[in-house]
Amino acid sequence: MTITLRRTQPVDANALPAIERSAAALFRTDPSLAWLADTPVTDARQHLHAIETQDIWVAELPEGVLAGFLSAEQVDNQLHIQELSVSQHFQGQGIGRKLLLAAIEYSRERELDGLTLTTFRDLPWNAPFYQRWGFETLSPNETSPRLLAILRKEIDHGLPEERRCAMWLRLL
């Protein structure tokens, strides 16, 4: 399968909620997190705003179908990955890896210190996936106030605190 990675364009905003919804269906495999598959996703208007103000890449198939996206925001001298979503039909085909590597390369080209994210410690497509690419789990003492605030917001949203973590990939 040929996949093209490119920066997201405004016309893509309408396709991103469906990708996000499809990707979230994977949470149904964990009974305690199955509820996440039914929570509201970012709407097209919010995605459009993010396309205009943040760094977002899409994975596109030759026929123009979007299979996944990675949304990130530069904070200080780091790129913070807010979301990596791949439609359920295309999961397990290396699309998430390609999107992540594009974000890493982008960060290297801009000489950023590294990349950050928050995720689940124990889901195979979360922390273990990022660890394969060099991300390290941060202890509470190593976690910046910015990442602690993100984790707190996620926990307030209902995510289980003991399963969440912040991660960091040092580039410099």
C-alpha positions in Angstrom: 0.0 0.0 0.0 1.4 3.4 -1.0 0.9 6.1 1.6 1.7 9.7 1.1 2.5 11.8 4.2 1.7 15.5 3.8 0.8 18.6 5.9 -2.9 18.8 6.5 -4.9 21.3 4.4 -8.1 23.0 5.4 -10.1 20.8 3.0 -9.0 17.8 5.2 -10.7 19.1 8.3 -14.0 17.3 7.5 -12.3 13.9 7.3 -10.4 14.0 10.6 -13.4 13.4 13.0 -14.2 10.1 11.3 -10.6 9.0 11.6 -10.5 9.9 15.2 -13.8 8.1 15.9 -12.7 5.0 14.0 -9.3 4.9 15.8 -11.1 5.3 19.2 -13.0 2.0 18.5 -9.8 0.2 19.5 -10.5 1.2 23.2 -13.4 -1.3 23.1 -10.7 -4.0 23.5 -10.1 -2.8 27.1 -13.4 -3.1 29.1 -12.4 -0.4 31.6 -11.7 2.0 28.7 -14.4 1.0 26.3 -16.4 4.2 27.1 -13.7 6.2 25.3 -14.9 4.8 22.0 -18.2 6.6 22.5 -17.0 10.0 23.8 -17.2 13.0 21.5 -14.3 13.6 19.2 -12.9 16.9 17.9 -15.3 18.4 15.4 -14.3 19.6 11.9 -14.4 23.3 13.0 -11.9 22.6 15.8 -9.7 20.6 13.4 -9.8 23.5 10.9 -8.5 25.8 13.6 -5.8 23.4 14.5 -4.8 23.1 10.9 -4.3 26.8 10.8 -2.4 27.1 14.0 -0.6 23.9 14.7 1.4 21.1 13.0 -0.7 18.4 11.6 0.2 15.7 9.1 -2.1 13.2 7.3 -1.5 9.8 5.7 -3.2 9.7 2.4 -3.9 6.7 0.1 -3.5 7.1 -3.7 -7.2 7.4 -4.2 -7.3 10.4 -1.8 -8.6 8.6 1.2 -7.1 9.9 4.5 -6.0 6.9 6.7 -4.6 8.8 9.7 -3.2 12.0 11.2 -0.8 13.3 13.8 -1.6 16.6 15.5 1.2 18.4 17.4 2.0 21.8 18.8 5.4 23.4 19.3 5.7 24.5 23.0 9.0 26.2 23.9 11.6 24.2 22.1 9.6 20.9 22.0 7.0 19.4 19.8 4.1 18.1 21.9 2.1 15.3 20.2 -1.5 15.9 21.0 -3.0 13.0 19.0 -2.0 10.2 16.7 -5.0 8.5 15.1 -5.2 5.9 12.4 -8.6 4.6 11.1 -9.3 1.1 12.4 -9.3 -0.4 8.8 -5.7 0.8 8.4 -4.2 0.0 11.8 -1.3 -2.3 12.0 0.1 -1.3 8.6 2.8 1.1 9.7 0.9 4.3 9.2 1.2 5.4 12.8 4.9 4.8 12.6 5.3 6.8 9.5 3.4 9.7 11.0 5.5 9.6 14.1 8.7 9.5 12.2 7.6 12.5 10.2 7.0 14.5 13.4 10.4 13.4 14.7 12.1 14.4 11.4 10.3 17.8 11.5 11.5 18.3 15.1 15.1 17.5 14.1 15.0 19.8 11.1 13.9 22.6 13.4 16.6 21.7 16.0 14.0 21.2 18.7 15.1 19.7 22.0 12.6 16.8 21.7 9.1 15.6 21.5 6.6 15.1 24.4 3.2 13.4 24.8 0.9 11.9 27.3 -0.5 8.4 26.9 -1.6 5.1 28.5 1.3 3.2 30.1 -0.1 -0.3 29.4 -1.9 -0.3 26.1 0.3 -1.8 23.3 -0.5 1.0 20.9 0.4 3.6 23.4 3.5 3.8 25.7 5.0 0.5 24.4 4.7 1.8 20.8 6.4 5.1 21.6 9.1 3.3 23.6 10.1 1.4 20.4 11.0 4.8 18.9 13.1 6.0 21.8 10.5 7.8 24.0 11.1 7.5 27.7 8.5 7.5 30.4 8.9 10.4 32.7 8.7 10.0 36.5 6.5 12.5 38.3 9.7 14.3 39.4 10.9 14.6 35.8 7.5 15.7 34.4 7.3 19.4 33.6 4.5 21.6 35.0 3.1 21.8 31.5 2.8 18.0 31.1 1.5 17.6 34.7 -1.3 20.1 33.8 -2.2 18.0 30.7 -2.2 14.8 32.8 -4.4 16.5 35.4 -6.9 17.6 32.8 -7.0 14.1 31.4 -7.6 12.6 34.8 -10.3 15.2 35.5 -11.9 14.0 32.2 -12.1 10.5 33.7 -8.9 8.8 32.5 -7.5 6.5 35.2 -4.5 8.3 36.8 -2.6 5.1 37.5 -2.6 4.2 33.8 -1.5 7.6 32.4 2.1 8.9 31.9 4.1 11.6 30.2 6.8 10.6 27.7 9.7 12.4 26.2 12.0 11.8 23.2 15.3 13.8 23.6 16.7 15.0 20.3 19.5 17.3 21.4 
